Amino acid sequence: MIDVSVADQVRYDWSVSEIAEIYSLPIPTLIYRAQQLQHRFHQPNEVQGCSLLSIKTGGCPEDCAYCPQSAHYTTEVDRVELMSVSDTLAIARRAQADGATRFCMGAAWRDVPDGPSFDRVLEMVRGVRQLGMEACCTLGMLNEAQAEALAEAGLTAYNHNLDTSPDFYGKIITTRTYDDRLKTIQRVRDAGITVCCGGIIGMGESETDRFGLLEQLANQRPHPESVPINLLAAVGGTPLADQPEIDPFELVRMIATARILMPKSVVRLSAGRQLLSDETQALCLLAGANSIFMGEKLLTTANPETDRDLSLLRKLGMNLKQGNAIHEGHEETRREEKVFSL
């Protein structure tokens, strides 16, 4: 049995067999072990509110099988060009008023374009930071100069998900390799921007594929500061439109395992929450999730309304995080690089 009770140590050498052992624990034991680490490294009754805005929608040349913004599929998502800075910041202010402390901006690009569009994104980042919020972007693949420019603009985090395991990846995406994703993550890290990197479950992957995704994430050194765990929101017109819903306890297991493997990371309960009952979301928070995305839409898919989220947190005796100290634990990680013992 793996001892995960020593709460001041962090590992970067997890094996698939070890991850499978943790993931397969009885739910009460799994949540208990995740809670030990949640209490050690985080404020256990505090949840960060984030907001995610599509600043450029549709027409993406990628063929991600889950994405209604792909130009390869016919969906109800209309193509909308890059938003203005003023409109973006107005939405950021509303999100801040609702309690969000991180504002995420997503653009449906494969590669970030240089020129006026990128300059506008940089201005958006500067504007969000001036509001006192964390700023996150997900724009596709970056080169080194673009990553450095985003860092200079004050970008807090860059989201670039691995989506799934290396073995299952080719069944979901063919227009970008797994290595492409890892290279962008490294450029983000080299520029001094924190990494937001996670994946999606419910796409038809096996449990072994989930273990493979977690292995990729948990063996990064340092761990991603943010780990979004997404539940597939099947959208008409995409290849995964008819994918059956998975048992929500699989999401609970995924979150709890991520918390145990990456104890200092912020585990973000992300897409697919509109499919979950309040009780299931509460279990996810107990299992180690300490961030939610607020607002009625995540890029182009539905999301629970803010009032419902606030009501749930009140019932649980939890509250939204205030301020921007979410990554303090990772500074300690970089200084101390301790290792678990089995």
C-alpha positions as CSV (number, residue, x, y, z in Angstrom):
1,M,0.0,0.0,0.0
2,I,1.3,3.4,-0.9
3,D,1.6,5.8,2.1
4,V,0.1,9.1,1.1
5,S,-0.3,10.4,4.6
6,V,3.1,12.2,4.8
7,A,1.8,15.6,3.8
8,D,5.0,17.6,3.4
9,Q,6.6,15.6,0.6
10,V,6.0,15.7,-3.1
11,R,6.8,13.1,-5.8
12,Y,7.5,13.4,-9.5
13,D,8.1,9.7,-10.3
14,W,4.7,8.1,-10.2
15,S,4.1,4.9,-12.1
16,V,0.9,3.8,-13.8
17,S,0.6,0.9,-11.4
18,E,0.8,3.2,-8.4
19,I,-1.7,5.6,-9.9
20,A,-4.1,2.7,-10.6
21,E,-3.8,1.5,-7.0
22,I,-4.7,5.0,-5.7
23,Y,-7.6,5.5,-8.2
24,S,-9.1,2.1,-7.3
25,L,-9.3,2.7,-3.5
26,P,-12.7,2.6,-1.9
27,I,-14.3,6.0,-2.3
28,P,-14.3,6.8,1.5
29,T,-10.6,5.9,1.8
30,L,-9.7,7.8,-1.4
31,I,-11.4,11.0,-0.3
32,Y,-10.0,10.7,3.2
33,R,-6.4,10.6,1.8
34,A,-7.1,13.4,-0.6
35,Q,-8.6,15.5,2.3
36,Q,-5.4,15.0,4.4
37,L,-3.4,16.7,1.6
38,Q,-6.1,19.3,1.0
39,H,-5.9,20.4,4.6
40,R,-2.0,20.4,4.6
41,F,-1.5,22.5,1.5
42,H,-4.7,24.5,1.0
43,Q,-7.4,26.3,2.8
44,P,-9.9,23.3,2.8
45,N,-13.0,25.5,2.9
46,E,-11.9,27.9,0.3
47,V,-12.6,27.6,-3.5
48,Q,-11.2,29.9,-6.2
49,G,-13.8,31.3,-8.6
50,C,-12.6,31.6,-12.2
51,S,-14.3,33.0,-15.3
52,L,-13.6,31.7,-18.8
53,L,-14.4,33.9,-21.9
54,S,-14.1,32.9,-25.6
55,I,-12.4,36.0,-27.0
56,K,-12.2,34.5,-30.5
57,T,-14.7,31.8,-31.4
58,G,-14.9,29.1,-34.0
59,G,-13.0,28.4,-37.2
60,C,-10.2,26.5,-35.5
61,P,-8.2,24.3,-37.9
62,E,-7.7,21.6,-35.3
63,D,-9.8,18.5,-35.4
64,C,-10.2,17.9,-31.6
65,A,-13.2,15.5,-31.6
66,Y,-14.8,17.1,-28.6
67,C,-14.7,20.7,-29.7
68,P,-17.6,22.5,-31.4
69,Q,-15.2,25.3,-32.5
70,S,-13.4,23.1,-34.9
71,A,-13.7,24.1,-38.6
72,H,-13.9,20.3,-39.4
73,Y,-17.4,20.0,-37.9
74,T,-20.8,21.6,-38.4
75,T,-22.1,22.7,-35.1
76,E,-24.3,25.6,-33.8
77,V,-21.3,27.6,-32.8
78,D,-20.9,30.7,-35.0
79,R,-17.5,32.1,-35.9
80,V,-16.8,35.4,-34.1
81,E,-13.6,37.3,-34.6
82,L,-11.4,38.6,-31.8
83,M,-13.2,40.7,-29.3
84,S,-12.2,44.3,-28.5
85,V,-10.1,45.0,-25.4
86,S,-12.9,47.2,-23.9
87,D,-15.6,44.5,-24.3
88,T,-13.3,41.9,-22.8
89,L,-12.4,44.0,-19.8
90,A,-16.1,44.9,-19.2
91,I,-16.8,41.2,-18.9
92,A,-13.8,40.7,-16.6
93,R,-15.1,43.4,-14.3
94,R,-18.5,41.7,-14.1
95,A,-16.8,38.4,-13.3
96,Q,-14.8,40.1,-10.6
97,A,-17.9,41.5,-9.1
98,D,-19.4,38.0,-9.0
99,G,-16.4,36.8,-7.0
100,A,-14.0,35.5,-9.6
101,T,-10.3,36.2,-8.9
102,R,-9.0,34.6,-12.1
103,F,-10.1,35.6,-15.6
104,C,-9.3,33.2,-18.4
105,M,-9.3,34.1,-22.1
106,G,-9.6,31.5,-24.9
107,A,-9.1,32.0,-28.6
108,A,-9.8,29.3,-31.2
109,W,-6.3,29.3,-32.8
110,R,-4.0,26.4,-33.6
111,D,-0.9,28.7,-33.4
112,V,-0.9,32.2,-31.9
113,P,-0.7,34.7,-34.7
114,D,1.8,37.5,-34.5
115,G,0.7,41.0,-35.3
116,P,-2.3,43.1,-34.3
117,S,-4.3,40.2,-32.9
118,F,-1.6,39.1,-30.5
119,D,-0.9,42.7,-29.5
120,R,-4.6,43.0,-28.6
121,V,-4.4,39.9,-26.5
122,L,-1.4,41.4,-24.7
123,E,-3.4,44.5,-24.0
124,M,-6.2,42.4,-22.6
125,V,-3.8,40.6,-20.3
126,R,-2.4,43.9,-19.0
127,G,-5.9,45.2,-18.4
128,V,-7.0,42.1,-16.5
129,R,-3.9,42.4,-14.3
130,Q,-4.6,46.0,-13.6
131,L,-8.0,45.0,-12.2
132,G,-6.1,42.9,-9.6
133,M,-7.2,39.6,-11.1
134,E,-5.1,36.6,-12.2
135,A,-5.0,36.5,-16.0
136,C,-4.9,33.2,-17.8
137,C,-4.9,32.5,-21.6
138,T,-5.4,29.5,-23.8
139,L,-4.5,30.4,-27.4
140,G,-3.0,27.3,-28.9
141,M,0.6,26.7,-29.5
142,L,3.2,29.4,-28.6
143,N,6.7,30.1,-29.7
144,E,9.4,31.3,-27.3
145,A,9.0,35.0,-28.2
146,Q,5.2,34.9,-27.7
147,A,5.6,33.2,-24.3
148,E,8.1,35.8,-23.2
149,A,5.8,38.6,-24.4
150,L,2.9,37.2,-22.5
151,A,5.1,37.0,-19.4
152,E,6.1,40.6,-19.8
153,A,2.5,41.6,-20.1
154,G,1.9,40.0,-16.7
155,L,0.2,36.8,-17.6
156,T,-0.4,34.6,-14.5
157,A,-1.0,31.3,-16.2
158,Y,-1.2,29.6,-19.6
159,N,-3.7,26.8,-20.2
160,H,-2.6,24.1,-22.5
161,N,-4.3,20.7,-21.8
162,L,-2.9,17.3,-22.6
163,D,-6.5,16.1,-22.9
164,T,-5.8,12.4,-22.5
165,S,-3.1,9.8,-22.4
166,P,-0.4,9.6,-25.2
167,D,-1.9,6.2,-26.2
168,F,-5.5,7.5,-26.7
169,Y,-4.5,10.9,-28.0
170,G,-4.5,10.0,-31.7
171,K,-8.1,8.9,-31.5
172,I,-9.2,12.4,-30.4
173,I,-6.8,14.7,-32.3
174,T,-4.7,14.3,-35.4
175,T,-3.7,17.9,-36.3
176,R,-1.3,18.4,-33.3
177,T,1.0,15.8,-31.7
178,Y,1.4,15.1,-28.0
179,D,4.9,16.3,-28.3
180,D,3.7,19.6,-29.7
181,R,1.7,20.1,-26.6
182,L,4.6,19.3,-24.3
183,K,6.8,21.7,-26.1
184,T,4.4,24.6,-25.7
185,I,4.1,23.8,-22.0
186,Q,7.9,23.9,-21.7
187,R,8.0,27.3,-23.4
188,V,5.4,28.6,-21.0
189,R,7.5,27.3,-18.1
190,D,10.7,28.7,-19.4
191,A,9.1,32.1,-19.7
192,G,8.2,32.1,-16.0
193,I,4.5,31.7,-16.5
194,T,2.6,29.2,-14.3
195,V,1.2,26.2,-16.1
196,C,-2.5,25.2,-16.3
197,C,-2.6,21.7,-17.7
198,G,-5.2,18.9,-17.3
199,G,-7.5,16.8,-19.4
200,I,-10.9,15.5,-20.2
201,I,-12.7,12.2,-19.2
202,G,-15.7,10.6,-20.8
203,M,-14.4,10.6,-24.3
204,G,-14.4,6.8,-24.6
205,E,-11.0,6.4,-23.0
206,S,-10.2,3.4,-20.7
207,E,-9.2,3.7,-17.0
208,T,-5.7,3.0,-18.1
209,D,-5.8,6.0,-20.3
210,R,-6.9,8.1,-17.3
211,F,-3.9,6.7,-15.4
212,G,-1.7,7.6,-18.4
213,L,-2.9,11.2,-18.4
214,L,-2.3,11.5,-14.6
215,E,1.2,10.0,-15.0
216,Q,2.0,12.7,-17.6
217,L,0.8,15.5,-15.3
218,A,2.2,14.2,-12.0
219,N,5.7,13.6,-13.4
220,Q,6.2,17.1,-14.6
221,R,8.7,18.9,-12.4
222,P,7.3,21.1,-11.0
223,H,3.7,19.9,-11.2
224,P,1.3,22.2,-13.1
225,E,0.2,24.9,-10.7
226,S,-3.3,24.3,-12.1
227,V,-4.9,21.0,-13.1
228,P,-8.3,21.3,-14.7
229,I,-10.3,18.1,-14.7
230,N,-13.0,18.3,-17.4
231,L,-16.0,16.1,-18.0
232,L,-16.9,15.8,-21.6
233,A,-19.8,18.0,-22.6
234,A,-21.0,16.2,-25.7
235,V,-22.0,18.7,-28.4
236,G,-24.1,17.9,-31.5
237,G,-22.1,17.9,-34.8
238,T,-18.8,16.7,-33.2
239,P,-17.6,13.1,-33.4
240,L,-18.2,12.6,-29.7
241,A,-21.8,13.9,-29.9
242,D,-23.3,10.5,-29.0
243,Q,-20.7,9.5,-26.4
244,P,-22.6,8.1,-23.4
245,E,-22.2,9.8,-20.1
246,I,-19.9,8.2,-17.6
247,D,-20.5,7.4,-14.0
248,P,-19.9,10.6,-12.1
249,F,-18.0,8.7,-9.4
250,E,-15.2,8.4,-12.1
251,L,-14.9,12.1,-12.0
252,V,-14.7,12.0,-8.2
253,R,-11.9,9.4,-8.4
254,M,-10.0,11.4,-11.0
255,I,-10.1,14.5,-8.8
256,A,-9.1,12.8,-5.7
257,T,-6.2,11.0,-7.4
258,A,-5.0,14.2,-8.9
259,R,-5.1,15.8,-5.5
260,I,-3.0,13.0,-4.0
261,L,-0.4,12.9,-6.9
262,M,-0.1,16.7,-7.1
263,P,-0.9,17.9,-3.6
264,K,0.1,21.6,-4.0
265,S,-1.6,22.1,-7.3
266,V,-5.0,23.8,-7.7
267,V,-7.4,21.1,-9.0
268,R,-10.0,22.8,-11.0
269,L,-13.5,21.3,-11.4
270,S,-14.0,22.5,-15.0
271,A,-16.3,21.6,-17.9
272,G,-19.3,19.4,-17.6
273,R,-20.6,20.7,-14.3
274,Q,-24.0,21.3,-15.8
275,L,-24.4,17.5,-16.0
276,L,-23.8,17.1,-12.2
277,S,-26.1,17.3,-9.3
278,D,-25.2,19.5,-6.3
279,E,-24.4,16.4,-4.4
280,T,-21.9,15.2,-7.0
281,Q,-20.2,18.6,-7.1
282,A,-20.0,18.6,-3.3
283,L,-18.2,15.2,-3.5
284,C,-15.8,16.6,-6.1
285,L,-14.9,19.5,-3.7
286,L,-14.5,17.0,-0.8
287,A,-12.3,14.9,-3.1
288,G,-9.8,17.8,-3.6
289,A,-11.1,20.2,-6.2
290,N,-10.5,23.8,-5.0
291,S,-11.5,25.8,-7.9
292,I,-14.6,26.2,-10.1
293,F,-15.4,28.1,-13.3
294,M,-18.2,30.5,-12.8
295,G,-20.7,32.0,-15.2
296,E,-23.4,30.6,-17.5
297,K,-20.9,29.6,-20.3
298,L,-17.5,28.0,-20.6
299,L,-16.2,29.2,-24.0
300,T,-19.2,27.8,-25.9
301,T,-20.8,25.2,-23.6
302,A,-23.3,25.6,-20.7
303,N,-22.2,26.1,-17.1
304,P,-24.1,26.4,-13.9
305,E,-25.2,29.9,-13.1
306,T,-23.3,31.9,-10.4
307,D,-26.2,32.0,-8.0
308,R,-26.4,28.2,-8.0
309,D,-22.7,28.0,-7.3
310,L,-22.9,30.5,-4.4
311,S,-25.9,28.7,-3.0
312,L,-24.0,25.3,-3.0
313,L,-20.9,26.8,-1.3
314,R,-23.1,28.3,1.4
315,K,-24.7,24.9,2.0
316,L,-21.3,23.4,2.4
317,G,-20.0,26.2,4.7
318,M,-17.4,27.1,2.1
319,N,-16.5,30.4,0.6
320,L,-14.8,31.9,-2.5
321,K,-11.1,32.6,-2.3
322,Q,-10.2,36.3,-1.9
323,G,-7.0,37.8,-3.2
324,N,-4.2,36.2,-5.4
325,A,-2.1,34.0,-3.2
326,I,-3.1,30.8,-5.0
327,H,0.5,29.8,-6.0
328,E,2.3,30.4,-2.8
329,G,2.6,26.6,-2.2
330,H,4.4,26.1,-5.4
331,E,7.1,28.6,-4.5
332,E,7.8,26.3,-1.5
333,T,7.9,23.3,-3.8
334,R,10.6,24.8,-6.0
335,R,12.7,25.6,-2.9
336,E,12.3,22.2,-1.3
337,E,11.9,19.4,-4.0
338,K,11.2,16.7,-1.4
339,V,10.4,13.1,-2.4
340,F,7.8,10.6,-1.1
341,S,9.0,7.2,0.1
342,L,6.8,4.2,-0.5
